[in-house]
Amino acid sequence: MREWLVSADEGAMRLVYAINDSPHFSHYSAAAQVIAEGEGCRFVWTVDFLPDAMGPAQEGAMAAGIGAIGRVLAAAS
């Protein structure tokens, strides 16, 4: 599967992407955003997809993605 960049808003620290060529998803769009919060920030990752039956696989993929992001941030600090 290939992720296609839909939009990037540097000021809002937000990316929107879609997957258009998956044999498993009939619809897939997602947004990732960093939001300032106090002295830190919050990362919000939202995914909208069909069919619902792909939920368990998508949950695993997002858990792996969050793990990778955490490792990169830990190595950078």
C-alpha angles and dihedrals in degrees: 000000000000125000114222119207109236098176142343121202108187093185092054091038088230134139125189121196140169139201111223103166106054121126088204103050125057089188131017129166129154143178130204121193139172113215123193111239121178108305092338138036144247126229114216119191118181125183128187116191146155141249101046089215088076089067098103093048091046091049090054092048092050092048089053091047093051089048091053092048090050092052092050092049092047091051091049094053 
